[in-house]
Amino acid sequence: MENSSNFDESSDLGYQQSTSSMDQNDQSTEYSPFSGDSFAYCRSNSEASNLSSLEPVDDNHSFASSDLQPSPPSRWIAAATMRTESSHHHGAALSSLGGMKKRMHSLDSKSDDLDLLESELEMMKERFAKLLLGEDMSGGGKGVCTAVTISNSITNLYATVFGQNLKLEPLKAEKKAMWKREMNCLLSLCDYIVEFAPTAQCLDDGTIVEMMTSRPRSDIYINLPALQKLDTLLMEILDSFKDTEFWYAEQGSMSGNSSRSRAGSFRRVVVQRKDEKWWLPVPCVHPGGLSDKSRKHLIEKRDCANQIHKAAMAINSSVLAEMVIPETYMANLPKSGRACLGDTVYRYMSSADKFSPDHLLDCLKISSEHEALELADRVESSMYTWRRKACLSNSKSSWNKVKDLMAETDRKDKNFLLAEKAETLLFCLKQRYPELSQTSLDTCKIQYNQDVGKAILESYSRVLEGLAFNIVAWIEDVHCADKSMRNQHV
């Protein structure tokens, strides 16, 4: 196939056979496919092969234009031979080109993966640096402690991932990947928070000795797997709302970007937000409401999210209760619980034979979250003021011994009874207003906490509690819209 290679080289140089040479070849009595005169036929077949159209009629037509005589059988054999060889040559070339494209695509994908890995590595370096520096970029050691840094990192990550998610819909893939990847990195610190416990071990000679072995700290060992399970359940709830019978529109108008709003008749927005929630999207449903299957699905997911909210809130409350009360908070407590709480509330708490916190909250007629949070702060301050007064007669002065002091205090003491009632009132207040923000004591505990394990558990449970509460609220909005539409078509 030397001539065939020569043809490829000549074709690259733009060589074309003249008509006179073609006539001479047509008049020859003998034809050899390997002769130099066969070049013109290879050129013609080569052009045809490039178009993937190798038909004998085309070959006959191209050569008939030169001699206007039928070609001898030997020419067809030679043409077919050269056509097959040329086709094989170009097939190999296309195959080689395809392999080159695949390798280039593989290199491009590997390059993209390397770029992505490098960007993630740089991001992790930045996070690690901020963690060690305590968010003090000057490096002067004036940053916050590690526990507060981790708590802020989890809170900021939650705001980044879920801050723009205001609808009952699956979380975007990139957001979900970011949440899992960075939470796994932050939670990996718990793998190295251990405690030592005595363990009996038998030696080779049969002697039993006691050795200290490390194990996960008990509060992390119990609460962290539970929080991770709650996290997974919340993601599953969001993922279950892929193809829904409801959609969202902006407050007071239909969503122009929604295909559902353009199809069918005009539909009114039936759920009206309060003025302080004007930025939240409004759910819309078809006339007649949701189907029984969708309504049942909503109820099931609402109940599940409600249970998750209660579980996360219980874990968060227990972790906060175990945190040490900062000395700064105790130093700023009011000297009189009555002055802090107010005469109206104090008079009811001290005079009532059978204290009813629900009845007291009904009488107060709390109208806003600000009023509820202010009352919670005053009740909590009064509670610790009365507890401190109940322990004044004891010689122990450290507030870290409060539990021991309360156990030694007379249960009939007036300050102790008032502190118990204040604690009951605070618990009832938080139950009635689950969306209530953190109290001053909770904020102070988180700010001055130095236990990394408790910081992770507290922040993780707090963000899951917020997400579960939002899901319940979103489902309630859809349920309200469904109920309104069904009532209109009764």
C-alpha positions as CSV (number, residue, x, y, z in Angstrom):
1,M,0.0,0.0,0.0
2,E,2.9,2.3,-0.7
3,N,1.0,4.1,-3.5
4,S,-1.9,4.6,-1.2
5,S,0.3,6.4,1.3
6,N,1.8,8.4,-1.6
7,F,-1.8,9.4,-2.5
8,D,-2.4,10.7,1.0
9,E,0.7,12.8,0.9
10,S,-0.1,14.2,-2.5
11,S,-3.7,14.9,-1.5
12,D,-2.4,16.9,1.5
13,L,-0.4,19.0,-1.0
14,G,-3.5,19.7,-3.1
15,Y,-2.3,17.6,-6.1
16,Q,-4.9,16.9,-8.8
17,Q,-4.6,14.7,-11.9
18,S,-5.1,16.4,-15.3
19,T,-7.7,15.3,-17.8
20,S,-5.2,14.3,-20.4
21,S,-3.5,11.8,-18.0
22,M,-6.9,10.4,-17.2
23,D,-7.6,9.8,-20.9
24,Q,-4.3,8.1,-21.3
25,N,-5.1,5.8,-18.4
26,D,-8.5,5.0,-19.9
27,Q,-7.0,4.0,-23.2
28,S,-4.5,1.6,-21.7
29,T,-5.0,-2.1,-22.3
30,E,-3.7,-3.2,-19.0
31,Y,-4.4,-1.9,-15.6
32,S,-2.6,-2.5,-12.3
33,P,-4.0,-1.2,-9.1
34,F,-0.5,-0.6,-7.8
35,S,0.7,1.5,-10.8
36,G,1.2,5.2,-10.5
37,D,-1.6,5.8,-13.0
38,S,-4.2,4.4,-10.6
39,F,-3.8,7.6,-8.5
40,A,-6.8,9.3,-10.1
41,Y,-9.2,6.6,-9.1
42,C,-8.0,6.6,-5.5
43,R,-8.6,10.4,-5.4
44,S,-12.1,9.9,-6.6
45,N,-12.8,7.1,-4.2
46,S,-11.2,9.0,-1.4
47,E,-13.5,11.9,-1.9
48,A,-16.5,9.6,-2.0
49,S,-15.4,7.9,1.2
50,N,-15.2,11.2,3.0
51,L,-18.9,11.6,2.2
52,S,-19.7,8.0,3.3
53,S,-21.3,7.4,-0.1
54,L,-19.4,4.6,-2.0
55,E,-21.8,3.7,-4.8
56,P,-20.6,2.0,-8.1
57,V,-22.8,4.4,-10.1
58,D,-20.8,7.4,-8.9
59,D,-17.5,5.8,-9.9
60,N,-18.8,4.9,-13.3
61,H,-20.2,8.3,-13.8
62,S,-16.9,10.0,-12.9
63,F,-14.9,8.0,-15.3
64,A,-17.4,8.0,-18.1
65,S,-17.0,11.7,-18.3
66,S,-13.4,11.2,-19.5
67,D,-13.7,8.5,-22.1
68,L,-17.5,8.0,-22.6
69,Q,-16.9,4.2,-22.8
70,P,-17.8,1.5,-20.3
71,S,-15.0,0.5,-18.1
72,P,-13.6,-3.0,-18.3
73,P,-14.3,-5.4,-15.5
74,S,-10.7,-5.2,-14.3
75,R,-11.2,-1.5,-13.5
76,W,-14.2,-2.2,-11.3
77,I,-12.2,-4.8,-9.4
78,A,-9.3,-2.3,-9.0
79,A,-11.7,0.5,-8.0
80,A,-13.4,-1.7,-5.5
81,T,-10.0,-2.8,-4.1
82,M,-8.8,0.8,-3.7
83,R,-12.2,1.9,-2.3
84,T,-12.0,-0.8,0.4
85,E,-8.4,0.1,1.3
86,S,-9.2,3.8,1.3
87,S,-12.3,3.2,3.5
88,H,-10.2,1.1,5.9
89,H,-7.6,3.9,6.0
90,H,-10.1,6.6,6.8
91,G,-12.0,4.3,9.2
92,A,-8.8,3.9,11.1
93,A,-8.2,7.6,11.0
94,L,-11.7,8.4,12.3
95,S,-11.2,5.7,15.0
96,S,-7.9,7.3,16.0
97,L,-9.5,10.8,16.0
98,G,-12.4,9.4,18.2
99,G,-9.9,7.9,20.6
100,M,-8.0,11.2,20.7
101,K,-11.2,13.1,21.5
102,K,-12.1,10.6,24.3
103,R,-8.6,11.0,25.8
104,M,-8.9,14.8,25.5
105,H,-12.4,14.6,27.2
106,S,-11.0,12.4,29.9
107,L,-8.1,14.9,30.4
108,D,-10.6,17.8,30.5
109,S,-12.8,16.0,33.1
110,K,-9.7,15.1,35.2
111,S,-8.6,18.7,34.9
112,D,-12.1,19.9,36.1
113,D,-12.0,17.4,39.0
114,L,-8.5,18.6,40.0
115,D,-9.7,22.2,39.8
116,L,-12.7,21.4,42.0
117,L,-10.6,19.4,44.4
118,E,-8.1,22.3,44.6
119,S,-10.8,24.8,45.2
120,E,-12.3,22.6,48.0
121,L,-8.9,22.2,49.5
122,E,-8.3,25.9,49.6
123,M,-11.7,26.4,51.2
124,M,-10.9,23.8,53.8
125,K,-7.6,25.5,54.5
126,E,-9.4,28.8,55.0
127,R,-11.9,27.2,57.4
128,F,-9.2,25.4,59.3
129,A,-7.2,28.7,59.6
130,K,-10.2,30.5,60.9
131,L,-10.9,27.7,63.3
132,L,-7.4,27.8,64.8
133,L,-7.2,31.6,64.8
134,G,-10.6,32.0,66.4
135,E,-11.7,34.3,63.6
136,D,-8.9,36.7,64.6
137,M,-7.1,37.3,61.2
138,S,-4.5,39.4,62.9
139,G,-3.0,36.4,64.6
140,G,-2.7,38.3,67.8
141,G,-4.6,35.7,69.9
142,K,-7.6,38.0,70.5
143,G,-10.0,35.6,68.8
144,V,-12.8,33.6,70.4
145,C,-12.3,30.1,71.7
146,T,-12.5,27.0,69.6
147,A,-16.0,26.1,70.9
148,V,-17.5,29.4,69.9
149,T,-15.8,29.3,66.5
150,I,-17.3,25.9,65.8
151,S,-20.7,27.0,67.0
152,N,-20.6,30.0,64.7
153,S,-19.4,27.8,61.8
154,I,-22.4,25.5,62.1
155,T,-24.8,28.4,62.4
156,N,-23.3,30.2,59.4
157,L,-23.3,27.0,57.3
158,Y,-27.0,26.5,58.1
159,A,-27.7,30.1,57.1
160,T,-25.8,29.6,53.8
161,V,-27.5,26.4,52.8
162,F,-31.0,27.0,54.1
163,G,-31.2,30.7,54.3
164,Q,-32.8,31.1,50.8
165,N,-34.9,28.0,51.1
166,L,-38.4,29.4,51.8
167,K,-40.5,26.8,50.1
168,L,-41.6,23.3,50.6
169,E,-39.4,21.7,48.0
170,P,-36.2,19.5,47.7
171,L,-32.9,21.1,48.5
172,K,-30.7,21.8,45.5
173,A,-28.0,19.2,44.9
174,E,-25.1,21.6,45.3
175,K,-26.5,22.9,48.6
176,K,-27.2,19.4,49.9
177,A,-23.6,18.3,49.0
178,M,-22.2,21.4,50.7
179,W,-24.2,20.7,53.9
180,K,-23.1,17.0,54.0
181,R,-19.5,17.7,53.2
182,E,-18.9,20.6,55.6
183,M,-21.0,19.1,58.4
184,N,-19.0,15.9,58.2
185,C,-15.9,17.9,58.5
186,L,-17.1,19.8,61.6
187,L,-18.6,16.8,63.2
188,S,-15.3,14.8,62.8
189,L,-14.0,16.6,65.8
190,C,-16.3,14.5,68.0
191,D,-14.4,11.4,67.0
192,Y,-11.5,12.7,69.1
193,I,-13.5,13.8,72.1
194,V,-13.1,10.8,74.4
195,E,-13.2,10.0,78.1
196,F,-11.3,7.3,80.0
197,A,-13.0,4.5,81.8
198,P,-11.6,1.5,83.8
199,T,-11.7,-1.8,82.0
200,A,-10.8,-5.2,83.2
201,Q,-8.3,-7.1,81.0
202,C,-7.0,-10.6,81.3
203,L,-3.3,-11.1,80.7
204,D,-1.7,-14.2,79.2
205,D,-0.9,-15.7,82.6
206,G,-4.5,-15.4,83.6
207,T,-4.0,-12.3,85.8
208,I,-6.9,-9.8,85.6
209,V,-5.8,-6.2,85.7
210,E,-7.7,-3.0,85.5
211,M,-6.7,-0.6,82.6
212,M,-7.9,2.7,81.5
213,T,-9.3,2.7,78.0
214,S,-10.8,5.6,75.9
215,R,-14.3,5.7,74.7
216,P,-16.5,8.4,73.2
217,R,-17.8,10.9,75.7
218,S,-21.2,9.8,76.9
219,D,-23.2,12.9,75.9
220,I,-21.7,12.8,72.4
221,Y,-22.2,9.1,72.1
222,I,-25.9,9.4,72.9
223,N,-26.9,12.7,71.2
224,L,-24.8,12.9,68.1
225,P,-26.2,9.8,66.3
226,A,-29.7,10.9,67.2
227,L,-29.1,14.3,65.7
228,Q,-27.6,12.8,62.5
229,K,-30.7,10.6,62.2
230,L,-32.9,13.7,62.6
231,D,-30.9,15.4,59.9
232,T,-31.4,12.6,57.5
233,L,-35.2,12.5,58.2
234,L,-35.5,16.2,57.5
235,M,-33.7,15.8,54.2
236,E,-36.0,12.9,53.3
237,I,-39.1,15.1,54.1
238,L,-37.9,17.8,51.8
239,D,-37.0,15.3,49.0
240,S,-40.6,13.9,49.2
241,F,-42.0,17.2,47.8
242,K,-40.8,16.8,44.2
243,D,-43.9,16.7,42.1
244,T,-46.5,18.5,44.1
245,E,-50.0,19.7,43.4
246,F,-49.3,23.1,44.9
247,W,-46.9,25.9,43.8
248,Y,-45.8,29.3,45.1
249,A,-46.5,32.8,44.1
250,E,-45.2,36.1,45.4
251,Q,-47.3,38.0,48.0
252,G,-50.4,39.5,46.3
253,S,-49.6,38.3,42.8
254,M,-49.3,35.1,40.7
255,S,-45.9,33.8,39.9
256,G,-45.2,34.7,36.2
257,N,-42.4,32.2,36.0
258,S,-44.5,29.3,36.9
259,S,-45.9,27.1,34.1
260,R,-48.8,26.2,36.3
261,S,-49.9,29.8,36.6
262,R,-50.1,30.2,32.8
263,A,-52.0,27.0,32.3
264,G,-55.7,26.9,33.2
265,S,-57.8,29.6,34.6
266,F,-56.8,32.5,36.9
267,R,-56.3,31.5,40.5
268,R,-56.3,33.8,43.5
269,V,-53.7,33.8,46.3
270,V,-55.7,32.5,49.2
271,V,-53.1,32.7,52.0
272,Q,-52.2,36.2,53.2
273,R,-49.0,36.8,55.1
274,K,-48.7,39.1,58.0
275,D,-46.9,42.4,57.5
276,E,-43.8,41.2,59.3
277,K,-43.6,38.1,57.0
278,W,-44.1,40.0,53.7
279,W,-41.0,38.4,52.0
280,L,-42.3,34.8,52.3
281,P,-43.8,33.2,49.2
282,V,-47.4,32.2,49.2
283,P,-48.6,28.7,48.4
284,C,-51.3,28.2,45.8
285,V,-53.5,25.2,44.9
286,H,-55.9,24.2,42.2
287,P,-59.6,25.0,42.5
288,G,-61.2,22.3,44.6
289,G,-58.1,21.8,46.7
290,L,-55.6,19.0,46.9
291,S,-56.2,15.3,46.2
292,D,-56.7,12.9,49.1
293,K,-53.3,11.4,48.5
294,S,-51.5,14.7,48.6
295,R,-53.4,15.8,51.7
296,K,-52.6,12.6,53.5
297,H,-48.9,13.0,52.5
298,L,-48.9,16.5,53.9
299,I,-50.4,15.4,57.2
300,E,-47.9,12.6,57.6
301,K,-44.9,14.8,56.9
302,R,-46.2,17.5,59.2
303,D,-46.5,15.0,62.1
304,C,-43.1,13.6,61.4
305,A,-41.5,17.1,61.2
306,N,-43.3,18.1,64.4
307,Q,-41.8,15.1,66.3
308,I,-38.4,15.9,64.9
309,H,-38.8,19.5,66.2
310,K,-39.7,18.3,69.6
311,A,-36.7,15.8,69.7
312,A,-34.2,18.5,68.6
313,M,-35.6,21.0,71.0
314,A,-35.3,18.5,73.9
315,I,-31.7,17.7,73.0
316,N,-30.9,21.4,72.7
317,S,-32.5,22.2,76.1
318,S,-30.6,19.3,77.8
319,V,-27.3,20.5,76.4
320,L,-27.9,24.1,77.4
321,A,-28.9,23.0,80.9
322,E,-25.6,21.1,81.3
323,M,-23.6,24.2,80.3
324,V,-22.0,26.2,83.1
325,I,-23.7,29.4,83.9
326,P,-21.2,32.2,83.3
327,E,-20.1,34.3,86.3
328,T,-20.9,37.5,84.3
329,Y,-24.5,36.5,84.2
330,M,-24.7,35.8,87.9
331,A,-23.0,39.1,88.6
332,N,-25.6,41.0,86.7
333,L,-28.6,39.4,88.2
334,P,-31.1,41.8,89.9
335,K,-31.2,41.9,93.6
336,S,-35.0,41.6,93.8
337,G,-36.9,39.0,91.8
338,R,-40.1,40.9,92.5
339,A,-38.8,44.1,90.9
340,C,-37.5,42.2,87.9
341,L,-40.7,40.3,87.3
342,G,-43.2,43.0,88.0
343,D,-45.9,43.4,90.7
344,T,-48.7,41.9,88.6
345,V,-46.9,38.6,87.9
346,Y,-45.3,38.4,91.3
347,R,-48.7,39.0,93.1
348,Y,-50.3,36.2,91.1
349,M,-47.3,33.8,91.7
350,S,-47.1,34.4,95.4
351,S,-50.8,34.5,96.3
352,A,-52.3,31.8,94.2
353,D,-52.9,28.5,96.1
354,K,-52.8,26.5,92.9
355,F,-50.4,28.1,90.4
356,S,-51.5,27.8,86.8
357,P,-49.0,29.1,84.3
358,D,-51.4,28.8,81.4
359,H,-54.0,30.9,83.1
360,L,-51.3,33.5,83.9
361,L,-50.1,33.7,80.2
362,D,-53.7,34.0,79.1
363,C,-54.2,37.0,81.4
364,L,-51.0,38.7,80.2
365,K,-52.2,38.6,76.6
366,I,-48.9,38.5,74.9
367,S,-49.2,39.9,71.3
368,S,-45.7,39.6,69.8
369,E,-42.6,37.6,70.0
370,H,-40.7,40.5,71.4
371,E,-43.0,40.7,74.4
372,A,-42.7,36.9,74.9
373,L,-38.9,37.0,74.8
374,E,-38.8,39.9,77.2
375,L,-41.0,38.1,79.7
376,A,-38.9,34.9,79.3
377,D,-35.7,36.9,80.2
378,R,-37.4,38.5,83.3
379,V,-38.8,35.2,84.5
380,E,-35.4,33.4,84.1
381,S,-33.6,36.2,85.9
382,S,-36.0,36.1,88.8
383,M,-35.7,32.4,89.0
384,Y,-32.0,32.5,89.5
385,T,-32.3,35.4,91.8
386,W,-34.6,33.4,94.1
387,R,-32.4,30.4,93.8
388,R,-29.4,32.4,94.9
389,K,-31.3,33.8,97.9
390,A,-32.4,30.3,98.9
391,C,-28.7,29.2,99.0
392,L,-27.3,32.2,100.8
393,S,-27.5,30.5,104.2
394,N,-25.2,27.7,102.8
395,S,-21.5,28.0,103.2
396,K,-20.8,27.0,99.6
397,S,-20.4,30.1,97.5
398,S,-19.6,28.7,94.0
399,W,-22.5,28.8,91.6
400,N,-21.3,25.5,90.1
401,K,-22.6,23.8,93.2
402,V,-26.2,25.1,92.7
403,K,-27.6,21.6,92.3
404,D,-26.0,20.4,95.5
405,L,-27.2,23.5,97.3
406,M,-30.8,23.1,96.1
407,A,-30.8,19.6,97.4
408,E,-29.8,20.8,100.8
409,T,-32.3,23.7,100.9
410,D,-35.5,23.5,102.7
411,R,-38.3,22.8,100.2
412,K,-40.7,25.0,102.2
413,D,-38.6,28.1,101.7
414,K,-40.5,30.9,100.0
415,N,-37.6,31.7,97.6
416,F,-37.4,28.1,96.6
417,L,-41.1,27.9,95.9
418,L,-41.0,31.1,93.8
419,A,-38.1,29.7,91.9
420,E,-40.0,26.5,91.2
421,K,-43.0,28.5,89.9
422,A,-40.8,30.7,87.8
423,E,-39.3,27.6,86.2
424,T,-42.7,26.1,85.5
425,L,-43.8,29.4,83.9
426,L,-40.7,29.6,81.8
427,F,-41.2,26.1,80.5
428,C,-44.9,26.8,79.7
429,L,-43.9,30.0,77.9
430,K,-41.4,28.2,75.7
431,Q,-43.9,25.5,74.9
432,R,-46.5,28.0,73.9
433,Y,-44.1,30.0,71.7
434,P,-41.7,27.3,70.2
435,E,-40.3,29.9,67.7
436,L,-39.1,32.0,70.6
437,S,-35.5,33.2,70.2
438,Q,-32.8,32.3,72.7
439,T,-33.0,33.9,76.1
440,S,-30.2,36.1,77.5
441,L,-29.0,33.2,79.6
442,D,-28.8,30.9,76.6
443,T,-26.9,33.4,74.6
444,C,-24.5,34.0,77.4
445,K,-23.9,30.3,77.9
446,I,-23.1,29.9,74.2
447,Q,-20.9,32.9,74.2
448,Y,-18.8,31.9,77.2
449,N,-18.9,28.1,76.6
450,Q,-15.5,26.5,76.2
451,D,-16.6,22.8,75.8
452,V,-16.2,21.9,72.1
453,G,-18.4,18.9,72.4
454,K,-21.3,20.8,73.9
455,A,-20.9,23.6,71.3
456,I,-21.3,21.1,68.5
457,L,-24.3,19.4,70.0
458,E,-26.0,22.7,70.9
459,S,-25.5,24.4,67.5
460,Y,-26.4,21.2,65.6
461,S,-29.6,20.6,67.5
462,R,-30.5,24.3,67.3
463,V,-30.3,24.5,63.5
464,L,-32.2,21.2,63.1
465,E,-34.8,22.6,65.4
466,G,-35.2,25.7,63.3
467,L,-35.4,23.6,60.1
468,A,-38.0,21.3,61.5
469,F,-40.1,24.3,62.7
470,N,-39.9,25.9,59.2
471,I,-41.0,22.7,57.5
472,V,-44.0,22.4,59.8
473,A,-44.9,26.1,59.1
474,W,-44.6,25.6,55.4
475,I,-46.8,22.5,55.5
476,E,-49.4,24.4,57.6
477,D,-49.4,27.2,55.0
478,V,-50.2,24.7,52.2
479,H,-52.8,23.0,54.4
480,C,-54.4,26.4,55.0
481,A,-54.5,27.2,51.3
482,D,-56.0,23.8,50.5
483,K,-58.7,24.3,53.2
484,S,-59.6,27.7,51.8
485,M,-59.9,26.5,48.2
486,R,-62.1,23.6,49.3
487,N,-64.4,25.8,51.3
488,Q,-64.9,28.0,48.2
489,H,-66.2,25.1,46.2
490,V,-68.4,23.5,48.7
